[in-house]
Amino acid sequence: MTKETPVTHDVSGGTPRKTRLALMGEFSAGKSTLIKLFLGEHPLPIKITATRLPPVLISHGEEAAYAVGHDGVETCIDIDEIEQVRLEETRLIRLYKPCDTLEICDLIDMPGISDPSMSSDVWMSVMDEVDSVVWCTQATQAWRQSEAATWQQISERTNGENYLLVTQVDKFHSERDLDRVMTRVRKETQGLFSRTFPISITEAIAAGEDETKWRASGAADFINDLVENLMTASALSYTEPAECPQEDSSKEARASTVEPAALSTDKNGNDVGRGSCVAEQTTSVVPKRVRVLTQMRGRTERPTKARVATG
């Protein structure tokens, strides 16, 4: 079946659109693993995660999948048959999943920028839907010339906080090697990204409830900063309408309000302080494997096995 719906359609019926966070980078840079970290599982069947697909927009809602044509028409599809989507006829795939993380943002899983069999037009056509980007670059060959050239093309088309993740840092044999790469990357990307973080996404997922391993993976600093930015953007979107004064804000707006904090510098050379969360003002966001927001100021906790993403 088909339904005429603009790509920016909000199924919630009038609430402000959430921040759309695009995950970008070259093939095998860790984008799919990062989605698993966010959602607790990969949203696509494993057998098709590496096939040629257009951008995939993932939003909160009951399980559903649609192919969005270049004319804006959405066609309901079976997610198990998603590999049958014709790339030349499809602008993007839209998925809905019940997950806590998706209550504060939409995710856009972009194709790898270095795929020689796919024109950059496939994902460039969706850039106007993007607010912020998390760019994944593989640590052992971080920030290649092709990445720099692509980022120069698209960076001005974003309007939010952009992050650079140096992934797969567990492949380094020493801290010295990592420090050398991070120094080079920060120098070459100075002024291009709001934040830069080294991270081993696989170690973050494997950390389970071990907070020490979770922090050592690099995920704690990144997730805290990202979620704080998303919650702040969410709060602003609820307070913008003139007919909705602050004292009459909805329960969701109050839950998304964050307390300003003085900025200092963390071990990664980024400003911190914005990651502090106030228990009575924020709600926790708990994917299946990762608790990305804590109710305790200045501390990142791991979830218990009983806490799962329920939407």
C-alpha positions as CSV (number, residue, x, y, z in Angstrom):
1,M,0.0,0.0,0.0
2,T,1.1,3.6,-0.5
3,K,0.4,6.9,1.3
4,E,1.2,10.4,0.4
5,T,3.3,11.7,3.2
6,P,6.2,14.3,3.2
7,V,9.5,12.9,4.4
8,T,9.4,15.2,7.5
9,H,6.0,13.8,8.5
10,D,5.7,13.6,12.3
11,V,3.5,10.7,13.4
12,S,3.1,12.2,16.8
13,G,0.6,14.8,15.3
14,G,2.2,18.2,15.7
15,T,5.0,17.9,18.2
16,P,8.3,19.6,17.3
17,R,10.5,17.5,15.0
18,K,13.3,15.8,16.9
19,T,16.9,16.4,16.1
20,R,18.0,14.2,13.2
21,L,21.4,12.7,13.8
22,A,23.2,11.3,10.7
23,L,25.9,8.6,11.2
24,M,28.5,9.0,8.4
25,G,31.9,7.8,7.4
26,E,33.7,5.4,5.1
27,F,32.7,1.8,4.8
28,S,33.7,-0.3,7.9
29,A,34.3,2.8,10.0
30,G,31.9,1.6,12.7
31,K,28.5,3.2,11.8
32,S,26.5,-0.1,12.1
33,T,28.1,-0.9,15.4
34,L,27.4,2.6,16.7
35,I,23.7,2.1,15.8
36,K,23.8,-1.1,17.8
37,L,25.2,0.8,20.7
38,F,22.4,3.3,20.5
39,L,19.5,0.9,20.0
40,G,20.7,-2.3,21.7
41,E,20.4,-4.1,18.4
42,H,20.9,-3.4,14.7
43,P,17.5,-2.3,13.2
44,L,18.1,-4.3,9.9
45,P,18.4,-8.0,9.5
46,I,22.0,-9.0,9.7
47,K,22.1,-10.5,6.2
48,I,21.3,-7.2,4.5
49,T,23.3,-4.7,6.6
50,A,26.1,-4.6,4.0
51,T,24.0,-4.5,0.9
52,R,23.5,-1.4,-1.3
53,L,20.8,0.6,0.5
54,P,19.8,4.2,0.4
55,P,19.9,6.2,3.7
56,V,17.9,4.7,6.5
57,L,15.9,7.1,8.7
58,I,15.0,5.5,12.1
59,S,12.3,7.0,14.3
60,H,10.4,6.1,17.4
61,G,7.2,4.2,17.0
62,E,5.6,0.8,16.5
63,E,7.7,-1.5,14.3
64,A,7.2,-0.5,10.6
65,A,9.2,0.0,7.5
66,Y,8.6,2.3,4.4
67,A,10.4,3.0,1.2
68,V,10.2,6.7,0.4
69,G,10.4,7.5,-3.3
70,H,11.9,10.6,-4.9
71,D,8.3,11.9,-5.2
72,G,7.8,11.7,-1.4
73,V,5.4,8.7,-1.6
74,E,5.9,6.2,1.2
75,T,5.3,2.5,0.4
76,C,5.0,0.0,3.3
77,I,7.5,-2.8,2.9
78,D,8.4,-6.0,4.8
79,I,11.7,-5.4,6.6
80,D,12.8,-8.9,5.9
81,E,12.6,-8.1,2.2
82,I,14.2,-4.7,2.4
83,E,17.1,-5.8,0.1
84,Q,14.5,-5.8,-2.7
85,V,14.2,-2.0,-2.5
86,R,15.4,-0.5,-5.8
87,L,18.1,2.1,-5.1
88,E,17.4,4.2,-8.2
89,E,13.7,4.6,-7.2
90,T,14.1,5.1,-3.5
91,R,15.3,8.3,-1.7
92,L,15.4,6.7,1.7
93,I,14.1,3.9,3.9
94,R,12.1,4.9,6.9
95,L,12.0,2.6,9.9
96,Y,10.0,2.9,13.2
97,K,11.2,1.1,16.3
98,P,10.2,1.3,20.0
99,C,13.4,2.4,21.6
100,D,14.1,5.0,24.4
101,T,17.0,6.6,22.5
102,L,14.6,7.4,19.6
103,E,12.5,9.4,22.0
104,I,15.0,12.2,21.9
105,C,16.3,12.0,18.3
106,D,15.9,10.4,14.9
107,L,18.9,8.5,13.5
108,I,19.9,8.4,9.8
109,D,22.2,5.6,8.8
110,M,24.0,6.9,5.8
111,P,25.8,4.7,3.2
112,G,29.6,4.6,3.3
113,I,31.0,7.6,1.4
114,S,33.7,5.5,-0.3
115,D,31.4,3.0,-2.0
116,P,32.5,3.1,-5.7
117,S,29.3,1.4,-6.8
118,M,27.1,4.1,-5.3
119,S,26.9,7.8,-6.4
120,S,27.2,10.4,-3.7
121,D,23.9,11.8,-4.9
122,V,22.2,8.9,-3.1
123,W,23.1,10.4,0.3
124,M,23.6,14.0,-0.6
125,S,19.9,14.3,-1.5
126,V,19.1,13.6,2.2
127,M,21.5,16.0,3.7
128,D,18.8,18.7,4.0
129,E,17.1,16.4,6.4
130,V,20.1,16.3,8.7
131,D,20.6,18.5,11.8
132,S,23.8,17.0,13.2
133,V,26.4,14.5,12.1
134,V,28.4,11.9,14.0
135,W,31.3,11.1,11.7
136,C,33.1,7.8,12.2
137,T,36.7,7.6,11.1
138,Q,38.8,4.4,11.6
139,A,41.7,5.0,14.0
140,T,44.4,3.2,12.0
141,Q,43.8,5.4,9.0
142,A,42.0,8.3,10.6
143,W,40.7,11.3,8.6
144,R,41.7,10.3,5.1
145,Q,41.7,12.8,2.3
146,S,38.4,11.5,0.9
147,E,36.8,12.1,4.3
148,A,38.1,15.7,4.5
149,A,36.9,16.4,0.9
150,T,33.4,15.0,1.6
151,W,33.1,16.9,4.9
152,Q,34.0,20.1,3.2
153,Q,31.1,19.6,0.8
154,I,28.4,18.9,3.5
155,S,29.4,20.6,6.7
156,E,27.6,23.9,5.9
157,R,24.4,22.0,5.3
158,T,24.1,20.9,9.0
159,N,22.8,23.2,11.7
160,G,23.6,21.5,14.9
161,E,26.5,20.0,16.9
162,N,28.7,17.7,14.8
163,Y,30.9,15.0,16.3
164,L,34.0,13.2,15.1
165,L,34.5,9.7,16.5
166,V,37.9,8.1,16.0
167,T,36.7,4.4,16.1
168,Q,38.4,1.1,16.7
169,V,41.0,2.6,19.0
170,D,41.4,-0.9,20.6
171,K,43.5,-1.8,17.6
172,F,46.4,0.3,18.9
173,H,49.0,-1.4,21.0
174,S,49.9,1.6,23.1
175,E,48.5,4.8,24.5
176,R,51.4,6.6,22.7
177,D,50.2,5.4,19.3
178,L,46.6,6.6,20.1
179,D,47.8,10.0,21.4
180,R,49.9,10.5,18.3
181,V,46.9,9.8,16.0
182,M,44.5,12.0,18.1
183,T,47.0,14.9,18.1
184,R,47.2,14.7,14.3
185,V,43.4,14.4,13.8
186,R,42.6,17.2,16.1
187,K,45.1,19.4,14.3
188,E,43.8,18.5,10.9
189,T,40.1,19.0,11.9
190,Q,40.5,22.0,14.1
191,G,37.3,24.1,13.8
192,L,35.4,21.4,11.8
193,F,33.7,19.5,14.6
194,S,32.2,20.6,17.9
195,R,33.7,17.5,19.7
196,T,36.2,14.8,18.9
197,F,36.3,11.5,20.8
198,P,38.4,8.3,20.6
199,I,36.2,5.3,21.2
200,S,36.1,1.5,20.9
201,I,32.4,0.8,20.2
202,T,32.8,-2.9,20.4
203,E,34.4,-2.6,23.8
204,A,31.6,-0.3,24.9
205,I,29.0,-2.8,23.9
206,A,30.9,-5.7,25.6
207,A,31.3,-3.7,28.8
208,G,27.9,-4.8,30.0
209,E,27.4,-3.5,33.5
210,D,31.1,-2.9,34.2
211,E,31.4,0.9,34.6
212,T,35.2,0.9,34.5
213,K,35.3,-0.9,31.1
214,W,32.5,1.4,29.9
215,R,34.5,4.5,30.7
216,A,37.7,2.9,29.3
217,S,36.0,2.3,26.0
218,G,35.6,6.1,25.5
219,A,31.8,5.8,25.3
220,A,31.0,7.5,28.6
221,D,32.4,11.0,27.6
222,F,30.8,10.8,24.1
223,I,27.4,9.6,25.1
224,N,27.0,12.0,28.0
225,D,27.9,15.0,25.8
226,L,25.7,13.8,22.9
227,V,22.7,13.2,25.0
228,E,23.0,16.5,26.8
229,N,23.0,18.3,23.5
230,L,20.0,16.3,22.3
231,M,18.1,17.0,25.5
232,T,18.9,20.7,25.3
233,A,17.7,20.9,21.7
234,S,14.5,19.0,22.7
235,A,13.9,21.5,25.5
236,L,14.4,24.5,23.2
237,S,12.0,23.0,20.6
238,Y,9.2,22.9,23.2
239,T,9.8,26.4,24.5
240,E,9.9,28.2,21.2
241,P,6.1,28.7,20.5
242,A,4.9,32.0,21.9
243,E,1.6,30.5,23.0
244,C,3.4,28.0,25.3
245,P,4.9,30.0,28.1
246,Q,7.6,28.3,30.2
247,E,5.5,27.9,33.3
248,D,2.8,26.1,31.2
249,S,5.2,23.8,29.4
250,S,4.3,20.2,28.9
251,K,5.5,17.4,31.1
252,E,7.8,16.3,28.3
253,A,9.3,19.8,28.1
254,R,10.0,19.9,31.8
255,A,11.5,16.5,31.6
256,S,13.9,17.6,28.9
257,T,15.1,20.8,30.6
258,V,18.7,20.8,31.6
259,E,20.6,22.9,34.0
260,P,23.4,25.1,32.6
261,A,26.8,24.2,33.9
262,A,30.2,25.8,33.9
263,L,32.5,24.4,31.2
264,S,35.9,22.8,31.9
265,T,38.1,20.6,29.7
266,D,38.1,16.8,29.8
267,K,41.0,14.4,29.0
268,N,40.0,14.4,25.4
269,G,40.5,18.2,25.1
270,N,36.7,18.9,24.8
271,D,34.6,21.2,26.9
272,V,32.7,19.4,29.7
273,G,30.2,20.5,32.2
274,R,27.3,20.3,29.8
275,G,27.0,16.5,30.4
276,S,25.9,17.0,34.0
277,C,22.2,16.0,34.4
278,V,19.8,17.0,37.1
279,A,17.6,14.1,38.4
280,E,14.5,16.1,38.8
281,Q,14.8,17.7,35.4
282,T,15.8,14.9,33.1
283,T,14.6,11.5,32.1
284,S,16.9,8.5,31.6
285,V,17.4,7.1,28.1
286,V,18.1,3.4,28.3
287,P,18.8,1.3,25.2
288,K,19.0,-2.4,25.7
289,R,22.7,-2.5,26.4
290,V,23.7,1.1,27.1
291,R,22.4,3.6,29.6
292,V,23.2,6.9,27.9
293,L,21.9,9.3,30.5
294,T,22.2,9.1,34.3
295,Q,20.1,10.7,37.0
296,M,23.1,11.2,39.2
297,R,25.2,14.3,38.6
298,G,28.7,13.7,37.4
299,R,28.4,10.0,37.1
300,T,27.8,7.5,34.3
301,E,26.1,4.3,35.3
302,R,25.6,1.1,33.5
303,P,22.1,-0.5,33.1
304,T,20.9,-3.5,34.9
305,K,19.9,-6.4,32.8
306,A,16.3,-5.8,33.7
307,R,16.3,-2.3,32.1
308,V,15.6,-2.6,28.4
309,A,14.5,-0.2,25.7
310,T,10.7,-0.2,25.7
311,G,10.0,3.1,23.9
